[in-house]
Amino acid sequence: MSSSTGEAAEQAATPPAAVPEAVPEAAPAAPPLRDAVLSGRFFGAAHGQIAEALAGFIAGAEARPLASWFGPTAAARLAADRDALRGAIDRDIAAIDASISAQLDAVLHADRLSRLEGSWRGLAWLVDGIEPAARVKVRILNVSWSEICRDLERAAEFDQSHLFRRIYEDEFGTPGGEPFGMVVVDHEVRHRRMPGYATDDVAALSLLAGVAAAAFAPMVLAASPTLLEVGGFDELATVHDPAASFRGTEHARWRGLSSREDMRFLALTLPRVLARSPWPDDPARADGFRYCEYAPDVASRVWTTAGYAFAFAVVRAYANHGWPADVRGTETDQRNGGLVDELPAEAFSPEPRSVWVRPSLDVVLTDRQERSLVEAGLMPLSALPFGEQAMFGAVRSLQAPAQFNGANAAAANANARISAQLNSMLCVSRFAHYLKMKGREMVGSFQRAEDIESRLQAWLSSYVNAGTGASQDALARFPLVSARVLVKERAGKPGVFGCVIHLQPQFQLDDVSATFRLVTDIVAPGAKA
């Protein structure tokens, strides 16, 4: 009993074995911000801690910014050598600039953004070129090509579409409205559907021509490189006959458009015009960001359609002469005709002492290529040598001139050729606008068609000069060689008068006489056409 008690006491007096305490492991050092930033690992939820640290670094909240950026070891080494520190910081700034530049290039060269920028820059260039005193108004209709096609396709007839209501009824067909002298459609049309392009442009153009003819508003669109079976217009540089594909079977529907009379109110321009030269490096920037846009090829530049360039020539002719006939060709040392200047230009220097300017078009057409495109019904813009100027040498509409045979074939063919030119339609459309407005004012005062006809004939005669050799100013004041108007009341339609107009314009650049026949209705306010 006693021995067992003593053993227990001895055991109680022996101290227990010591257990070593667990020492917590040191947290891994945070990677230098430099590595995360230069590798791009500071976005998203997976890198939230780094993003928070970077935000504090930028805000100046870091107590040891060098250690935070380079890491403690590298920061201590660089702190001892100021030149090495300065060089390391400069290299990192350059690397960050290069990374941001690559991201900006990717954004600026995205197809959708590039097309959007080209459209707005083309419009801004056109508006900036209009003199403040010019009697010209530019109106913008914000609608996409797919919406136009859908509107025209869903309408039972073209005159029941929303576009017809906007172009014709709200302006030309409404008392007090302001008819459109010309419409520029900023879209490149194609001859067929294809993957990623669902609109039927041929069907849309056939309906669009009806709207343009009814409103006497010639429309200018652009041709897509796909129409010529190339990926870009720059590929035409080595093509002998760029319009050869138009004779193929895939263009059969396209060729069918050219036989319609109302196609003389539509024209397609090409190639593309430079909208902005690549952004250069600007060492004087206040923020110190060194960005030089990397645009090594045609596809990486910003382009706009040549429709704005043609509108520029039309606006200038109207401002100079009050008459949009002088819109093709040009004279030496003269700013007239189809000359398009003040285009955005991109300079380059092949050697230190010389500076050249690249053409502002994505392809420079030869005379042979230009003739081929004109014969195919297109309106090419050609670059002039040694500068950023370009010129419309011909202004063909989509209508193919009819060919005649016989004793009077020469005169008939010349008349057909002139009537297929867009400047002809621009001229006669302006008279159609004025005649309809004048006639509508007279309908309320006169009840007989003969009275309306007499007044319109007297008004037209004030613009007639049958003499030859007139100056440009005289041609602007008297743009007609002859004019005749016929007015008859529509049977069963009180207050509606049919009007047929025969005009023979004077062309500043043509020695061929042509007569145009226009048909429209004069409707009294409140009467139903």
C-alpha positions as CSV (number, residue, x, y, z in Angstrom):
1,M,0.0,0.0,0.0
2,S,2.7,2.4,1.0
3,S,5.1,1.4,-1.8
4,S,2.5,2.1,-4.5
5,T,1.7,5.4,-2.9
6,G,5.4,6.4,-3.1
7,E,5.6,5.4,-6.7
8,A,2.7,7.6,-7.5
9,A,4.3,10.6,-5.7
10,E,7.5,10.1,-7.6
11,Q,5.7,10.1,-10.9
12,A,3.8,13.2,-10.0
13,A,7.1,15.1,-9.2
14,T,8.6,14.3,-12.7
15,P,8.0,17.3,-15.1
16,P,6.3,16.5,-18.5
17,A,8.3,16.4,-21.7
18,A,8.5,19.9,-23.5
19,V,6.5,20.2,-26.7
20,P,8.1,22.7,-29.3
21,E,5.9,25.6,-30.2
22,A,4.8,26.1,-33.9
23,V,6.4,29.1,-35.5
24,P,4.2,30.7,-38.2
25,E,5.7,30.8,-41.7
26,A,6.5,34.2,-43.1
27,A,4.1,35.4,-45.8
28,P,5.5,35.3,-49.3
29,A,6.7,38.7,-50.4
30,A,4.4,40.5,-52.8
31,P,5.7,40.5,-56.3
32,P,7.0,43.8,-57.5
33,L,4.3,45.9,-59.1
34,R,6.5,46.3,-62.1
35,D,6.3,42.6,-63.1
36,A,2.5,42.6,-62.8
37,V,2.0,45.8,-64.7
38,L,4.4,45.0,-67.6
39,S,2.8,41.5,-67.9
40,G,-0.7,42.8,-67.8
41,R,-1.8,40.9,-64.7
42,F,-3.6,43.6,-62.8
43,F,-7.2,43.3,-64.3
44,G,-10.1,41.2,-63.1
45,A,-11.1,39.5,-59.9
46,A,-8.1,37.1,-60.0
47,H,-5.8,40.1,-59.6
48,G,-7.8,42.2,-57.2
49,Q,-5.0,42.6,-54.6
50,I,-2.5,43.7,-57.2
51,A,-5.0,46.2,-58.7
52,E,-5.6,47.6,-55.3
53,A,-1.9,48.0,-54.7
54,L,-1.4,49.6,-58.1
55,A,-4.2,52.1,-57.3
56,G,-2.5,53.1,-54.1
57,F,0.8,53.4,-55.9
58,I,-0.7,55.7,-58.5
59,A,-2.4,57.8,-55.8
60,G,0.9,58.3,-54.0
61,A,-0.2,56.3,-50.9
62,E,2.8,54.0,-50.9
63,A,5.3,54.8,-48.2
64,R,8.1,53.1,-50.1
65,P,7.2,53.5,-53.8
66,L,10.6,52.2,-55.2
67,A,10.4,49.0,-53.1
68,S,6.8,48.5,-54.1
69,W,7.6,49.0,-57.8
70,F,10.9,47.2,-58.2
71,G,10.9,45.0,-55.1
72,P,13.0,45.5,-52.0
73,T,16.2,44.0,-53.3
74,A,16.2,45.7,-56.6
75,A,15.1,49.0,-55.1
76,A,18.1,48.9,-52.6
77,R,20.5,48.2,-55.4
78,L,19.1,50.9,-57.7
79,A,19.0,53.5,-54.9
80,A,22.8,53.4,-54.7
81,D,23.2,54.4,-58.3
82,R,21.0,57.3,-59.5
83,D,21.9,56.8,-63.2
84,A,20.9,53.2,-63.1
85,L,17.7,54.1,-61.3
86,R,16.9,56.8,-63.9
87,G,17.6,54.3,-66.7
88,A,15.4,51.6,-65.2
89,I,12.5,54.1,-64.7
90,D,12.8,55.4,-68.3
91,R,12.9,51.8,-69.6
92,D,9.7,50.9,-67.7
93,I,8.0,54.1,-68.9
94,A,8.9,53.3,-72.5
95,A,7.6,49.7,-72.0
96,I,4.3,51.0,-70.6
97,D,4.0,53.5,-73.5
98,A,4.5,50.6,-75.9
99,S,1.9,48.5,-74.2
100,I,-0.7,51.4,-74.2
101,S,0.2,52.2,-77.8
102,A,-0.5,48.6,-78.9
103,Q,-3.9,48.7,-77.2
104,L,-4.7,52.0,-78.8
105,D,-3.7,50.6,-82.2
106,A,-6.0,47.7,-81.7
107,V,-8.9,50.0,-80.8
108,L,-8.4,52.5,-83.5
109,H,-8.0,49.8,-86.2
110,A,-11.1,47.9,-85.3
111,D,-13.3,47.7,-88.4
112,R,-16.5,49.2,-86.9
113,L,-14.7,52.0,-85.1
114,S,-12.6,52.8,-88.2
115,R,-15.7,53.0,-90.4
116,L,-17.4,55.2,-87.9
117,E,-14.5,57.5,-87.6
118,G,-14.2,57.7,-91.4
119,S,-17.8,58.7,-91.8
120,W,-17.7,61.5,-89.2
121,R,-14.4,62.8,-90.5
122,G,-15.6,62.8,-94.0
123,L,-18.7,64.7,-93.0
124,A,-16.7,67.1,-90.9
125,W,-14.3,67.7,-93.8
126,L,-17.2,68.5,-96.1
127,V,-18.8,70.9,-93.7
128,D,-15.6,72.7,-92.8
129,G,-15.0,73.3,-96.5
130,I,-18.3,75.2,-97.0
131,E,-17.9,79.0,-97.0
132,P,-20.0,80.7,-94.3
133,A,-21.7,82.9,-96.9
134,A,-22.6,80.0,-99.2
135,R,-26.3,79.3,-99.5
136,V,-25.9,75.7,-98.7
137,K,-27.5,73.6,-96.0
138,V,-26.2,70.2,-94.9
139,R,-28.7,67.9,-93.2
140,I,-27.9,64.5,-91.6
141,L,-30.2,61.5,-91.5
142,N,-28.9,59.0,-89.0
143,V,-30.0,55.7,-90.4
144,S,-28.0,52.6,-91.3
145,W,-28.0,50.9,-94.8
146,S,-29.7,47.8,-93.4
147,E,-32.5,50.0,-92.1
148,I,-32.9,51.6,-95.5
149,C,-33.0,48.2,-97.2
150,R,-35.5,46.9,-94.7
151,D,-37.7,49.9,-95.1
152,L,-37.7,49.7,-98.9
153,E,-38.3,45.9,-99.0
154,R,-41.2,46.0,-96.6
155,A,-43.1,48.8,-98.4
156,A,-45.5,47.6,-101.1
157,E,-44.1,50.3,-103.4
158,F,-41.2,52.6,-103.0
159,D,-43.5,55.6,-102.6
160,Q,-44.9,54.0,-99.5
161,S,-41.6,53.8,-97.6
162,H,-40.5,55.9,-94.7
163,L,-37.5,57.1,-96.8
164,F,-39.8,58.3,-99.6
165,R,-41.9,60.2,-97.0
166,R,-38.7,61.8,-95.6
167,I,-37.1,62.7,-98.9
168,Y,-40.1,63.5,-101.0
169,E,-43.3,64.2,-99.1
170,D,-41.9,66.1,-96.1
171,E,-39.9,68.5,-98.4
172,F,-40.5,68.4,-102.2
173,G,-44.2,67.4,-101.8
174,T,-45.0,69.8,-99.0
175,P,-45.7,73.6,-99.3
176,G,-42.8,75.4,-97.7
177,G,-40.5,72.4,-97.8
178,E,-36.9,72.6,-98.9
179,P,-36.1,70.0,-101.6
180,F,-32.8,68.2,-101.4
181,G,-30.4,69.1,-104.2
182,M,-28.4,66.0,-103.6
183,V,-28.2,63.1,-101.2
184,V,-24.9,61.4,-100.2
185,V,-25.4,57.8,-98.9
186,D,-22.3,56.9,-96.9
187,H,-22.3,53.2,-97.7
188,E,-20.4,50.9,-100.1
189,V,-22.8,48.7,-102.1
190,R,-22.1,45.2,-103.4
191,H,-23.6,43.1,-106.2
192,R,-24.6,40.1,-104.1
193,R,-25.2,38.8,-100.7
194,M,-22.3,37.0,-98.9
195,P,-21.5,35.6,-95.5
196,G,-21.7,38.5,-93.0
197,Y,-23.5,40.7,-95.5
198,A,-27.2,40.0,-95.7
199,T,-28.6,43.0,-97.6
200,D,-29.7,42.7,-101.3
201,D,-28.1,45.9,-102.6
202,V,-29.3,45.4,-106.2
203,A,-32.9,45.3,-105.1
204,A,-32.3,48.3,-102.8
205,L,-30.8,50.4,-105.5
206,S,-33.7,49.7,-107.9
207,L,-36.1,51.0,-105.3
208,L,-33.8,53.8,-104.2
209,A,-33.7,55.1,-107.8
210,G,-37.4,55.5,-107.7
211,V,-37.2,57.7,-104.6
212,A,-34.4,59.8,-106.1
213,A,-36.2,60.3,-109.4
214,A,-39.6,61.2,-107.8
215,A,-37.9,63.8,-105.5
216,F,-35.5,65.0,-108.2
217,A,-32.7,64.4,-105.7
218,P,-29.7,62.6,-107.3
219,M,-28.1,60.2,-104.8
220,V,-24.4,59.4,-104.6
221,L,-23.2,56.2,-103.0
222,A,-19.9,54.3,-102.9
223,A,-18.8,51.1,-104.6
224,S,-17.4,48.3,-102.4
225,P,-14.2,46.6,-103.5
226,T,-16.2,43.4,-103.5
227,L,-18.2,44.9,-106.5
228,L,-14.9,44.6,-108.5
229,E,-14.1,41.2,-107.0
230,V,-11.1,42.4,-105.0
231,G,-10.5,42.6,-101.3
232,G,-9.4,46.3,-101.4
233,F,-9.1,49.0,-104.0
234,D,-5.3,48.9,-103.6
235,E,-5.4,45.5,-105.3
236,L,-6.5,47.3,-108.5
237,A,-3.1,48.8,-109.0
238,T,-1.9,45.9,-111.1
239,V,-5.2,45.1,-112.8
240,H,-5.3,45.9,-116.5
241,D,-9.2,46.1,-116.7
242,P,-10.7,46.6,-113.3
243,A,-14.3,46.4,-114.7
244,A,-13.7,43.0,-116.3
245,S,-15.7,41.2,-113.6
246,F,-18.8,43.2,-114.6
247,R,-19.1,41.0,-117.7
248,G,-19.4,37.8,-115.7
249,T,-22.5,35.9,-114.8
250,E,-22.4,37.0,-111.1
251,H,-23.0,40.6,-112.2
252,A,-26.0,39.8,-114.4
253,R,-28.5,41.4,-112.0
254,W,-26.2,44.3,-111.6
255,R,-26.1,44.9,-115.3
256,G,-29.9,44.8,-115.4
257,L,-30.0,48.1,-113.4
258,S,-28.2,50.1,-116.1
259,S,-31.1,49.9,-118.6
260,R,-33.6,51.7,-116.3
261,E,-34.1,55.4,-116.9
262,D,-34.3,56.3,-113.2
263,M,-30.8,55.0,-112.7
264,R,-29.5,58.3,-114.0
265,F,-30.3,59.7,-110.6
266,L,-27.8,57.3,-108.9
267,A,-24.0,57.3,-109.0
268,L,-21.3,55.2,-107.3
269,T,-18.0,56.7,-106.4
270,L,-14.6,55.0,-105.8
271,P,-12.0,54.6,-104.5
272,R,-11.7,55.6,-100.8
273,V,-10.4,58.9,-99.6
274,L,-8.0,59.3,-96.6
275,A,-10.0,60.6,-93.7
276,R,-7.0,61.0,-91.3
277,S,-3.3,60.4,-91.5
278,P,-1.8,58.2,-88.8
279,W,-1.2,59.9,-85.5
280,P,2.4,61.0,-85.3
281,D,4.7,61.1,-82.2
282,D,4.3,64.4,-80.3
283,P,7.1,64.9,-77.9
284,A,5.5,68.2,-76.7
285,R,2.5,66.5,-75.1
286,A,1.8,67.7,-71.7
287,D,1.3,64.2,-70.2
288,G,4.5,62.9,-71.7
289,F,2.8,60.0,-73.5
290,R,4.8,59.0,-76.6
291,Y,2.3,57.5,-79.0
292,C,3.0,57.0,-82.7
293,E,0.2,55.1,-84.5
294,Y,1.5,51.9,-86.1
295,A,-0.3,51.8,-89.5
296,P,2.0,49.9,-91.9
297,D,-0.6,49.2,-94.6
298,V,-3.7,50.5,-96.3
299,A,-6.1,48.5,-94.1
300,S,-4.8,50.1,-90.9
301,R,-5.6,53.7,-92.1
302,V,-8.9,55.5,-91.7
303,W,-10.8,56.0,-95.0
304,T,-14.0,57.6,-96.0
305,T,-16.1,57.3,-99.2
306,A,-15.6,59.6,-102.2
307,G,-19.2,60.8,-102.1
308,Y,-18.1,63.5,-99.7
309,A,-15.5,64.6,-102.2
310,F,-18.1,64.8,-105.0
311,A,-20.4,66.8,-102.7
312,F,-17.5,69.2,-102.1
313,A,-17.2,69.9,-105.8
314,V,-21.0,70.3,-106.1
315,V,-21.1,72.8,-103.2
316,R,-18.3,74.8,-104.6
317,A,-19.9,75.0,-108.1
318,Y,-23.2,76.1,-106.6
319,A,-21.4,78.7,-104.4
320,N,-19.4,80.1,-107.3
321,H,-22.1,80.0,-110.1
322,G,-25.4,79.2,-108.4
323,W,-25.6,76.3,-110.8
324,P,-24.1,72.8,-110.1
325,A,-22.9,72.0,-113.7
326,D,-19.2,72.6,-113.3
327,V,-18.3,69.5,-111.3
328,R,-16.0,67.5,-113.6
329,G,-12.6,68.1,-115.1
330,T,-10.5,71.1,-114.2
331,E,-8.4,73.9,-115.7
332,T,-4.8,74.7,-115.0
333,D,-4.3,76.9,-112.0
334,Q,-8.0,77.1,-111.4
335,R,-10.0,75.8,-108.5
336,N,-13.1,74.7,-110.4
337,G,-14.7,71.7,-112.0
338,G,-14.2,68.3,-110.4
339,L,-11.0,69.4,-108.6
340,V,-10.9,68.2,-105.0
341,D,-8.3,69.8,-102.9
342,E,-7.5,70.3,-99.2
343,L,-7.8,66.6,-98.7
344,P,-6.1,65.1,-95.6
345,A,-2.6,64.2,-96.6
346,E,0.2,62.0,-95.3
347,A,3.7,63.3,-95.7
348,F,6.7,61.1,-95.9
349,S,10.4,61.8,-96.3
350,P,12.5,59.4,-98.4
351,E,15.6,61.4,-97.5
352,P,16.4,64.1,-94.9
353,R,16.2,67.0,-97.3
354,S,13.0,66.2,-99.1
355,V,9.3,65.8,-98.1
356,W,6.7,64.2,-100.3
357,V,3.0,63.8,-99.9
358,R,1.3,60.5,-100.5
359,P,-1.9,60.5,-102.7
360,S,-5.0,60.8,-100.5
361,L,-6.6,57.8,-102.2
362,D,-6.1,54.1,-101.5
363,V,-5.3,53.5,-105.2
364,V,-4.0,55.7,-108.0
365,L,-5.8,54.8,-111.2
366,T,-4.3,55.0,-114.6
367,D,-6.2,56.7,-117.5
368,R,-7.0,53.3,-119.0
369,Q,-8.4,52.0,-115.7
370,E,-10.4,55.2,-115.2
371,R,-12.0,54.8,-118.6
372,S,-12.8,51.2,-117.9
373,L,-14.6,52.1,-114.7
374,V,-16.5,55.0,-116.3
375,E,-17.7,52.7,-119.1
376,A,-19.0,50.3,-116.4
377,G,-21.1,53.1,-114.9
378,L,-18.9,54.2,-112.0
379,M,-17.6,57.6,-111.0
380,P,-13.9,57.3,-110.2
381,L,-11.9,59.9,-108.3
382,S,-8.4,60.1,-109.7
383,A,-5.3,61.4,-107.9
384,L,-3.4,64.3,-109.5
385,P,0.4,64.0,-109.7
386,F,2.7,65.6,-107.1
387,G,0.2,66.6,-104.4
388,E,-2.8,65.7,-102.3
389,Q,-5.3,66.9,-105.0
390,A,-7.7,64.7,-106.8
391,M,-10.2,65.1,-109.6
392,F,-13.5,63.8,-111.0
393,G,-12.8,63.5,-114.7
394,A,-16.2,62.0,-115.5
395,V,-19.5,62.0,-113.6
396,R,-21.3,59.0,-115.0
397,S,-24.5,57.8,-113.4
398,L,-25.5,54.1,-113.1
399,Q,-27.6,54.4,-116.3
400,A,-25.9,53.1,-119.5
401,P,-26.5,55.5,-122.4
402,A,-28.7,54.1,-125.1
403,Q,-27.1,53.4,-128.5
404,F,-28.8,54.5,-131.7
405,N,-28.2,53.8,-135.3
406,G,-29.3,55.7,-138.4
407,A,-28.8,59.1,-139.9
408,N,-29.2,61.0,-136.6
409,A,-27.3,58.4,-134.6
410,A,-24.4,60.7,-133.6
411,A,-26.7,63.4,-132.2
412,A,-28.9,60.9,-130.4
413,N,-26.0,59.1,-128.9
414,A,-24.5,62.3,-127.7
415,N,-27.8,63.3,-126.2
416,A,-28.0,59.9,-124.4
417,R,-24.4,60.3,-123.1
418,I,-25.1,63.7,-121.7
419,S,-28.3,62.7,-120.1
420,A,-26.5,59.8,-118.3
421,Q,-24.2,62.2,-116.5
422,L,-25.0,63.1,-113.0
423,N,-24.2,66.8,-113.4
424,S,-27.1,66.9,-115.9
425,M,-29.5,65.5,-113.4
426,L,-28.2,68.0,-110.7
427,C,-29.0,70.9,-113.1
428,V,-32.4,69.9,-114.3
429,S,-33.5,68.8,-110.8
430,R,-33.0,72.3,-109.5
431,F,-35.3,73.6,-112.2
432,A,-37.8,70.9,-111.4
433,H,-37.8,72.0,-107.7
434,Y,-38.3,75.6,-108.5
435,L,-41.0,74.9,-111.1
436,K,-43.0,72.8,-108.7
437,M,-42.8,75.4,-106.0
438,K,-43.7,78.2,-108.4
439,G,-46.6,76.1,-109.8
440,R,-47.9,75.3,-106.3
441,E,-48.0,78.9,-105.4
442,M,-49.9,79.7,-108.7
443,V,-52.5,77.0,-108.3
444,G,-54.2,78.9,-105.5
445,S,-54.4,82.1,-107.7
446,F,-55.1,80.7,-111.1
447,Q,-57.8,78.1,-112.0
448,R,-56.9,77.4,-115.6
449,A,-53.9,75.4,-116.8
450,E,-53.2,77.9,-119.5
451,D,-52.6,80.7,-117.0
452,I,-50.2,78.5,-114.9
453,E,-48.4,77.5,-118.1
454,S,-48.0,81.1,-119.2
455,R,-46.6,82.2,-115.9
456,L,-44.2,79.3,-115.7
457,Q,-43.0,79.8,-119.3
458,A,-42.3,83.5,-118.6
459,W,-40.4,82.6,-115.5
460,L,-38.3,79.9,-117.3
461,S,-37.6,82.3,-120.2
462,S,-35.8,84.6,-117.8
463,Y,-33.0,82.0,-117.5
464,V,-32.6,81.4,-121.3
465,N,-29.7,82.7,-123.4
466,A,-29.4,81.2,-126.8
467,G,-26.2,82.9,-127.6
468,T,-22.8,81.2,-127.8
469,G,-19.5,82.0,-126.3
470,A,-20.9,83.3,-123.0
471,S,-18.7,83.7,-119.9
472,Q,-18.9,81.6,-116.8
473,D,-20.8,84.3,-115.0
474,A,-23.3,84.6,-117.9
475,L,-23.8,80.8,-118.0
476,A,-24.5,81.0,-114.3
477,R,-27.2,83.7,-114.7
478,F,-28.6,82.2,-117.9
479,P,-28.0,78.4,-117.6
480,L,-30.6,77.4,-120.3
481,V,-30.4,77.5,-124.1
482,S,-34.1,76.8,-124.5
483,A,-37.0,75.9,-122.2
484,R,-40.6,74.9,-122.7
485,V,-43.3,73.9,-120.3
486,L,-46.7,72.3,-120.8
487,V,-49.4,72.2,-118.1
488,K,-52.7,70.2,-118.3
489,E,-55.3,69.6,-115.7
490,R,-55.6,66.0,-114.5
491,A,-59.0,64.5,-115.5
492,G,-61.0,63.5,-112.4
493,K,-58.5,65.2,-110.0
494,P,-59.5,68.7,-109.2
495,G,-56.6,70.9,-108.2
496,V,-54.0,68.6,-109.7
497,F,-52.1,69.7,-112.9
498,G,-49.7,67.6,-114.9
499,C,-46.5,69.4,-115.8
500,V,-44.1,68.4,-118.6
501,I,-40.8,70.4,-118.8
502,H,-38.4,70.5,-121.7
503,L,-35.0,72.0,-120.8
504,Q,-31.8,72.4,-122.8
505,P,-29.1,73.4,-120.4
506,Q,-25.8,75.1,-121.2
507,F,-22.9,73.0,-120.1
508,Q,-19.7,74.7,-119.1
509,L,-17.6,71.7,-120.1
510,D,-19.5,70.2,-123.0
511,D,-20.1,71.3,-126.6
512,V,-23.0,68.9,-127.1
513,S,-26.6,70.1,-126.8
514,A,-29.0,67.9,-124.9
515,T,-32.7,68.3,-124.1
516,F,-34.3,66.9,-121.0
517,R,-37.9,66.0,-120.5
518,L,-39.2,66.1,-116.9
519,V,-42.6,65.1,-115.7
520,T,-44.2,66.1,-112.4
521,D,-47.5,67.0,-110.8
522,I,-48.5,70.4,-109.4
523,V,-50.9,69.9,-106.6
524,A,-52.9,72.6,-104.9
525,P,-52.8,72.7,-101.1
526,G,-55.5,70.3,-99.8
527,A,-55.9,68.5,-103.1
528,K,-55.2,64.8,-103.5
529,A,-52.7,63.8,-106.1
